[in-house]
Amino acid sequence: MDTYDVAVIGAGPAGVMAAWTAAKQGAHTVLLERETAAGRKPCAEGVLSEALDDAEVSPTREFAAHRITGAFLYPPNEKKRVRVGGDGYILDKPAFLASLAERAGAAGAEVVYGARIESYSRDDGLVHAEGRRDSQPFSLKAKVVVGCDGTGSILARQFFPRRNYPVIAAFQYDMVNCQLEDEATLEIFIGHKKAPAGYIWIFPKGKGTANVGIGLKGSGAKLLLDKFIQEHSSLFGDAKIERSQAAPVPVGGEVEDYVTGNMMLCGDAAGQVIPLTGAGIHTSMVAGKIAGEVAGKAARDGDIGANRLSEYKNRFDALWGEKISTSLRALESFERFSDDELNIITDFLDGQDLVDMAHGFSPSKAVGLMLRHPILAMKVAHQLMSS
Ligand SMILES: Cc1cc2nc3c(=O)[nH]c(=O)nc-3n(C[C@H](O)[C@H](O)[C@H](O)COP(=O)(O)OP(=O)(O)OC[C@H]3O[C@@H](n4cnc5c(N)ncnc54)[C@H](O)[C@@H]3O)c2cc1C
């Protein structure tokens, strides 16, 4: 049976980074992915440019061909739209992840597709993982296992209780022949009738293609997305659906514990997602980068206890902890506004205010809102302070 310093489970954004940085430490590293290729999970594939900077990759035509310059946010009545700036890309995520997995391989990690881990046990200071590779039983041992295996993480199920781990349902169509006004701008539609406690997105990929999806609390995602598409015939009159996919998105913030002796969770598995937007590519890559480095060094030094490995959580929290928890508060507030209130708030705010509001309400705008809509302003203030 093979024994590794670090075994990384899952070749999503977290895993391809963790395997790379662990291998760069000189740790004997394996990256195991259950699918036969990376990037099979549905995703709208949008990232800001800083995500690529943090991943230490330059955008290439191969995986970052479609550039974006911002987003339009539409309130429930769609009478006005607010532009929010931001440079980024709609990735070809399978190509992006394949390229980062290759980079991990070039740094010395063994990259194995078609290998599904099904259970873990602790054995003489090591973790013993068992599963199936190309349908045949296989097993391995590792000093540290980094669980980058997404919302359904088996490592989490066995070793981390994740008591507070709410997820929302996300459903997406890959569409062609869309008539989009500006293919460099994302479009986001909010409103509890359209997408209860969530939103509908159109992420253009160029030449009339787009990822069109919905994230919401509760059921009925497909029905509501179909209704939206029907009601927006100017955009989708000639469009065709090429593929539909669904997956959960964790929106409860970081789970209470995700590091213990020999083990760490990373990315979606640890709830490292921005709750208000459901964006998790950037956060997962940063988490993976830190986790792999810490795991690789710790395994090489022979100190793989919880204390040593918790350096990963401390470093991640210093970068993203506050942003994730303020975004969670903003999501809780957003859920409590009615569609009429969201119309008024959006009418009143500009793009920067919305960005500020995602991180806590803009105080200067609160004064103006107070003058024109005092009851709503008090509700905004009350909810933001009490959530
Ligand atoms: C519809 C949808 C749209 C989204 N759009 C965006 C967006 O535009 N921008 C953004 O930033 N975020 C978006 N997200 C969120 C983003 O996709 C995730 O936050 C991110 O992919 C998390 O990365 P990860 O590496 O933690 O997990 P994942 O991407 O889920 O990767 C986990 C990997 O582990 C593998 N795996 C699972 N179990 C096992 C096992 N037992 N053995 C071996 N391998 C296993 C899986 O096959 C998978 O490859 C979206 C999510 C959804 C569902």
The ligand as a MOL file (V3000), in Angstrom:
LIG
                    3D

  0  0  0     0  0            999 V3000
M  V30 BEGIN CTAB
M  V30 COUNTS 53 58 0 0 0
M  V30 BEGIN ATOM
M  V30 1 C -24.3630 26.2530 -10.2100 0
M  V30 2 C -23.1920 26.8660 -9.4940 0
M  V30 3 C -22.6350 28.0450 -9.9780 0
M  V30 4 C -21.5120 28.6060 -9.3350 0
M  V30 5 N -20.9390 29.7250 -9.8760 0
M  V30 6 C -19.8340 30.2650 -9.2950 0
M  V30 7 C -19.1720 31.3880 -9.8870 0
M  V30 8 O -19.5500 31.8830 -10.9490 0
M  V30 9 N -18.0860 31.8970 -9.2500 0
M  V30 10 C -17.6140 31.3680 -8.0730 0
M  V30 11 O -16.6320 31.8920 -7.5280 0
M  V30 12 N -18.2120 30.2950 -7.5090 0
M  V30 13 C -19.2920 29.7150 -8.0980 0
M  V30 14 N -19.8790 28.6090 -7.5450 0
M  V30 15 C -19.2640 28.0170 -6.3400 0
M  V30 16 C -17.9990 27.2380 -6.7230 0
M  V30 17 O -18.2870 26.3610 -7.7830 0
M  V30 18 C -17.4770 26.4440 -5.5310 0
M  V30 19 O -17.4550 27.2660 -4.3910 0
M  V30 20 C -16.0730 25.9100 -5.7920 0
M  V30 21 O -16.0410 25.1000 -6.9410 0
M  V30 22 C -15.6100 25.0980 -4.5810 0
M  V30 23 O -14.3980 24.4680 -4.8720 0
M  V30 24 P -13.9500 23.1550 -4.0780 0
M  V30 25 O -12.6340 22.7700 -4.6450 0
M  V30 26 O -14.0640 23.3910 -2.6300 0
M  V30 27 O -15.0550 22.0540 -4.3940 0
M  V30 28 P -15.6380 21.4890 -5.7420 0
M  V30 29 O -15.5000 22.4510 -6.8550 0
M  V30 30 O -16.9930 20.9850 -5.4050 0
M  V30 31 O -14.6820 20.2540 -6.0760 0
M  V30 32 C -14.7370 19.0590 -5.3350 0
M  V30 33 C -14.0810 17.9680 -6.1690 0
M  V30 34 O -13.9670 16.7960 -5.3690 0
M  V30 35 C -14.3320 15.6680 -6.1260 0
M  V30 36 N -14.7790 14.6490 -5.1660 0
M  V30 37 C -15.8860 14.6840 -4.3860 0
M  V30 38 N -15.9570 13.5860 -3.6100 0
M  V30 39 C -14.8640 12.8360 -3.9010 0
M  V30 40 C -14.3880 11.5780 -3.4200 0
M  V30 41 N -15.0580 10.8860 -2.4960 0
M  V30 42 N -13.2210 11.0880 -3.9140 0
M  V30 43 C -12.5310 11.7950 -4.8640 0
M  V30 44 N -12.9560 12.9810 -5.3680 0
M  V30 45 C -14.1000 13.5030 -4.8820 0
M  V30 46 C -15.4420 16.1970 -7.0330 0
M  V30 47 O -15.6300 15.3790 -8.1690 0
M  V30 48 C -14.9140 17.5840 -7.3800 0
M  V30 49 O -14.0920 17.5680 -8.5170 0
M  V30 50 C -20.9830 28.0060 -8.1590 0
M  V30 51 C -21.5630 26.8320 -7.6630 0
M  V30 52 C -22.6450 26.2570 -8.3270 0
M  V30 53 C -23.2200 24.9730 -7.7980 0
M  V30 END ATOM
M  V30 BEGIN BOND
M  V30 1 1 1 2
M  V30 2 1 2 3
M  V30 3 2 2 52
M  V30 4 2 3 4
M  V30 5 1 4 5
M  V30 6 1 4 50
M  V30 7 2 5 6
M  V30 8 1 6 7
M  V30 9 1 6 13
M  V30 10 2 7 8
M  V30 11 1 7 9
M  V30 12 1 9 10
M  V30 13 2 10 11
M  V30 14 1 10 12
M  V30 15 2 12 13
M  V30 16 1 13 14
M  V30 17 1 14 15
M  V30 18 1 14 50
M  V30 19 1 15 16
M  V30 20 1 16 17
M  V30 21 1 16 18
M  V30 22 1 18 19
M  V30 23 1 18 20
M  V30 24 1 20 21
M  V30 25 1 20 22
M  V30 26 1 22 23
M  V30 27 1 23 24
M  V30 28 2 24 25
M  V30 29 1 24 26
M  V30 30 1 24 27
M  V30 31 1 27 28
M  V30 32 2 28 29
M  V30 33 1 28 30
M  V30 34 1 28 31
M  V30 35 1 31 32
M  V30 36 1 32 33
M  V30 37 1 33 34
M  V30 38 1 33 48
M  V30 39 1 34 35
M  V30 40 1 35 36
M  V30 41 1 35 46
M  V30 42 1 36 37
M  V30 43 1 36 45
M  V30 44 2 37 38
M  V30 45 1 38 39
M  V30 46 1 39 40
M  V30 47 2 39 45
M  V30 48 1 40 41
M  V30 49 2 40 42
M  V30 50 1 42 43
M  V30 51 2 43 44
M  V30 52 1 44 45
M  V30 53 1 46 47
M  V30 54 1 46 48
M  V30 55 1 48 49
M  V30 56 2 50 51
M  V30 57 1 51 52
M  V30 58 1 52 53
M  V30 END BOND
M  V30 END CTAB
M  END
